[in-house]
């Protein structure tokens, strides 16, 4: 295995693609790359495996990609499209094994409120999820991988992207939900091998980057390769990719990267 393997469990925005009741060309597309479940990634190293976010289709995503091991979970923020598969983590917390849950302070508070039944200590029966909450504000380790929280702006939500490093080498940065990236974060991830970045659509949006904004940040970071994610139904895969720079591509559900 490479130092880091990333599988895109989902690459869609909050309503997914196809969107309910929509008859646009992308929602009716037969290109499987236009079938986008809610955004999440599965990360594997030689020592461990974890997911970043558990959206509403988390169970389906795991079955589709053959995910059978999760040693930890990392959350970017607590919006519905990023957390509502939380209870399906039960399969990775057996037999009665605490599962480390990493999140920023505000996100952890939201998780404990939304999923009180899992965190309150009253329901530790066989087969139930046993979350081990770990509040993070500084870099932390999962085995030999250093993971650095990257605060970004996404409306009023407190959101983290994450940088993954091994042996001091910045391998991948994941920023799935953001409108702007602070200069300090741009500098921190400069030259990363793979940048995974929010690029919702062509037209502006108040809390997400559009394609133009995402391209501008990618030009500043200068990664080896950029993959856009959190994509809505306004971007058809086949129609959009030819207009992107050679080192920038649209991610799609099931895409695997080895870094």
C-alpha positions as CSV (number, residue, x, y, z in Angstrom):
1,X,0.0,0.0,0.0
2,X,1.1,3.6,-0.7
3,X,1.7,5.8,2.3
4,X,-1.9,7.1,2.1
5,X,-4.8,5.7,0.2
6,X,-8.0,7.9,-0.1
7,X,-11.3,6.6,-1.4
8,X,-14.0,9.2,-2.1
9,X,-17.1,7.7,-0.4
10,X,-19.2,10.7,-1.6
11,X,-18.6,13.9,-3.6
12,X,-22.0,15.6,-3.6
13,X,-23.4,18.6,-1.9
14,X,-26.1,18.5,0.8
15,X,-29.0,17.4,-1.4
16,X,-26.9,14.9,-3.4
17,X,-27.1,14.3,-7.2
18,X,-29.5,13.4,-8.7
19,X,-31.5,15.9,-6.6
20,X,-35.1,15.0,-5.7
21,X,-37.6,16.2,-8.2
22,X,-35.0,17.7,-10.6
23,X,-35.1,17.0,-14.3
24,X,-31.9,18.8,-15.3
25,X,-29.4,17.1,-17.6
26,X,-27.0,16.3,-14.8
27,X,-29.7,14.7,-12.6
28,X,-30.9,12.6,-15.6
29,X,-27.3,11.8,-16.6
30,X,-26.3,8.1,-17.2
31,X,-22.7,8.9,-16.4
32,X,-21.9,7.2,-13.1
33,X,-19.6,10.1,-12.2
34,X,-22.7,12.3,-12.0
35,X,-24.2,10.1,-9.3
36,X,-23.0,11.9,-6.1
37,X,-23.8,10.9,-2.6
38,X,-22.9,13.2,0.3
39,X,-19.2,14.1,0.7
40,X,-16.9,11.9,2.7
41,X,-13.6,10.2,2.4
42,X,-12.1,6.9,3.6
43,X,-8.4,7.0,4.4
44,X,-6.2,3.9,4.7
45,X,-2.5,3.6,5.8
46,X,-0.5,0.5,6.5
47,X,-1.4,0.9,10.2
48,X,-4.9,2.2,10.4
49,X,-8.1,3.3,8.6
50,X,-10.5,6.1,9.3
51,X,-13.3,8.1,7.7
52,X,-13.8,11.9,7.5
53,X,-17.5,12.6,8.1
54,X,-20.4,10.1,8.0
55,X,-23.2,11.5,5.8
56,X,-26.7,10.1,5.3
57,X,-25.6,7.4,2.8
58,X,-22.6,6.2,5.0
59,X,-23.9,2.6,5.2
60,X,-24.5,2.4,1.5
61,X,-21.1,4.0,0.8
62,X,-19.4,1.4,3.0
63,X,-21.2,-1.5,1.3
64,X,-20.4,-0.1,-2.2
65,X,-16.7,0.3,-1.4
66,X,-16.2,-2.8,0.7
67,X,-15.3,-0.8,3.8
68,X,-14.8,-3.3,6.7
69,X,-12.4,-1.5,9.0
70,X,-12.7,1.9,10.7
71,X,-10.3,2.6,13.5
72,X,-11.4,6.3,14.0
73,X,-13.7,8.9,12.7
74,X,-12.9,12.6,12.1
75,X,-15.6,15.3,11.6
76,X,-15.3,18.5,9.7
77,X,-18.5,20.0,11.2
78,X,-21.9,18.9,12.3
79,X,-24.1,19.9,9.3
80,X,-26.7,17.2,8.5
81,X,-25.1,16.1,5.3
82,X,-21.9,15.3,7.2
83,X,-23.1,13.5,10.4
84,X,-26.4,11.7,9.8
85,X,-24.8,8.3,9.2
86,X,-23.3,8.4,12.7
87,X,-25.3,5.4,14.1
88,X,-24.0,3.1,11.3
89,X,-20.6,3.3,13.0
90,X,-21.9,0.6,15.3
91,X,-20.4,-2.0,13.0
92,X,-17.0,-0.7,13.7
93,X,-17.4,-0.5,17.5
94,X,-17.8,-4.3,18.1
95,X,-17.3,-6.2,20.2
96,X,-18.0,-3.4,22.6
97,X,-14.9,-1.5,21.4
98,X,-14.7,2.3,22.0
99,X,-14.4,4.1,18.7
100,X,-12.3,7.3,18.7
101,X,-14.3,10.3,17.5
102,X,-12.2,13.4,16.6
103,X,-13.8,16.8,16.2
104,X,-13.4,20.5,17.1
105,X,-15.0,21.7,20.3
106,X,-18.2,23.1,18.7
107,X,-18.6,20.1,16.5
108,X,-18.2,17.7,19.4
109,X,-20.8,19.6,21.4
110,X,-23.2,19.3,18.4
111,X,-22.5,15.6,18.1
112,X,-23.2,15.0,21.8
113,X,-26.4,16.9,21.5
114,X,-27.7,15.2,18.3
115,X,-26.6,11.7,19.3
116,X,-27.1,11.9,23.1
117,X,-28.2,8.3,23.1
118,X,-24.7,7.2,22.1
119,X,-22.7,9.6,24.3
120,X,-24.8,9.6,27.5
121,X,-23.4,6.3,28.9
122,X,-26.8,4.8,29.4
123,X,-27.0,2.6,26.3
124,X,-23.8,0.5,26.3
125,X,-25.5,-2.7,25.3
126,X,-23.9,-5.3,23.0
127,X,-24.0,-4.1,19.4
128,X,-24.3,-0.4,20.3
129,X,-21.8,2.3,19.4
130,X,-19.3,3.3,22.0
131,X,-17.9,6.7,21.0
132,X,-14.7,7.8,22.5
133,X,-14.8,11.6,22.1
134,X,-11.5,13.4,21.5
135,X,-11.7,17.1,21.1
136,X,-9.0,18.5,18.8
137,X,-7.6,21.9,18.3
138,X,-4.0,21.1,17.5
139,X,-2.3,18.4,15.4
140,X,-2.9,14.8,16.6
141,X,-1.7,11.3,15.6
142,X,-3.4,8.2,14.2
143,X,-0.6,5.8,14.3
144,X,2.1,7.1,12.0
145,X,0.0,9.8,10.4
146,X,0.0,13.4,11.7
147,X,-3.4,15.1,11.2
148,X,-3.6,18.9,11.5
149,X,-7.0,20.7,11.8
150,X,-7.3,23.5,9.3
151,X,-10.0,26.1,10.3
152,X,-11.8,27.5,7.3
153,X,-14.9,29.7,6.9
154,X,-18.2,28.1,5.9
155,X,-21.0,30.5,6.9
156,X,-21.5,30.6,10.7
157,X,-20.4,27.0,11.2
158,X,-17.1,26.2,12.9
159,X,-15.4,24.0,10.2
160,X,-12.1,22.2,10.0
161,X,-10.3,20.9,7.0
162,X,-7.5,18.5,7.6
163,X,-3.9,18.0,6.5
164,X,-2.5,14.5,6.5
165,X,1.3,14.1,6.9
166,X,3.6,11.1,7.1
167,X,7.3,11.2,7.9
168,X,7.1,15.0,7.8
169,X,5.8,15.0,4.3
170,X,2.5,16.8,3.6
171,X,0.5,14.3,1.5
172,X,-3.1,15.4,1.3
173,X,-5.3,18.3,2.4
174,X,-9.0,17.9,2.6
175,X,-11.2,21.0,2.6
176,X,-14.7,19.9,1.7
177,X,-16.8,22.8,3.0
178,X,-15.4,26.3,2.8
179,X,-15.9,29.7,1.3
180,X,-12.5,31.2,2.2
181,X,-9.2,29.8,3.4
182,X,-7.2,31.9,5.9
183,X,-3.7,32.9,4.6
184,X,-2.1,30.9,7.4
185,X,-3.8,27.7,6.2
186,X,-2.8,28.4,2.6
187,X,0.8,28.7,3.7
188,X,0.5,25.6,5.9
189,X,-0.7,23.4,3.0
190,X,1.5,25.0,0.3
191,X,3.0,22.4,-2.0
192,X,0.9,19.5,-0.7
193,X,0.8,16.5,-3.1
194,X,-3.0,16.3,-3.2
195,X,-5.5,19.1,-2.5
196,X,-9.1,18.1,-2.1
197,X,-11.2,21.2,-2.3
198,X,-14.9,22.5,-2.2
199,X,-16.1,23.6,-5.7
200,X,-19.9,23.7,-5.6
201,X,-20.8,25.1,-9.0
202,X,-19.9,27.9,-11.4
203,X,-22.2,30.6,-10.0
204,X,-21.3,32.2,-6.6
205,X,-22.6,30.8,-3.4
206,X,-22.6,32.5,0.1
207,X,-20.9,29.6,2.0
208,X,-19.2,27.5,-0.6
209,X,-16.5,28.1,-3.2
210,X,-17.5,28.2,-6.8
211,X,-15.1,26.8,-9.5
212,X,-13.4,30.1,-10.1
213,X,-12.7,30.7,-6.4
214,X,-11.5,27.1,-5.9
215,X,-9.1,27.4,-8.9
216,X,-7.7,30.6,-7.4
217,X,-6.9,28.9,-4.1
218,X,-5.4,25.9,-5.9
219,X,-3.1,28.3,-7.8
220,X,-2.0,29.8,-4.5
221,X,-1.4,26.4,-2.8
222,X,0.4,24.9,-5.8
223,X,-0.4,21.2,-5.0
224,X,0.8,18.4,-7.2
225,X,-2.8,17.7,-8.0
226,X,-6.2,19.1,-7.1
227,X,-9.5,17.3,-6.9
228,X,-12.8,19.2,-6.5
229,X,-15.5,17.8,-4.3
230,X,-18.9,18.8,-2.7
231,X,-20.3,19.3,-6.2
232,X,-23.9,20.1,-7.0
233,X,-26.1,19.2,-10.0
234,X,-25.0,22.3,-12.0
235,X,-21.6,20.7,-12.9
236,X,-21.8,17.7,-15.3
237,X,-18.6,15.7,-15.1
238,X,-18.0,15.2,-18.8
239,X,-18.9,18.8,-19.6
240,X,-16.8,20.4,-16.8
241,X,-13.5,18.6,-16.8
242,X,-12.3,19.8,-20.3
243,X,-12.4,23.4,-19.1
244,X,-10.1,22.8,-16.0
245,X,-6.3,23.0,-15.9
246,X,-4.4,19.7,-16.4
247,X,-3.7,19.2,-12.7
248,X,-7.3,19.9,-11.6
249,X,-10.1,17.3,-11.9
250,X,-13.5,16.6,-10.5
251,X,-13.6,13.8,-7.9
252,X,-16.4,11.2,-8.2
253,X,-17.8,8.6,-5.9
254,X,-15.6,5.6,-5.7
255,X,-12.4,7.4,-6.9
256,X,-9.3,6.0,-5.3
257,X,-6.0,7.9,-4.9
258,X,-2.7,6.4,-3.7
259,X,-0.2,8.9,-2.5
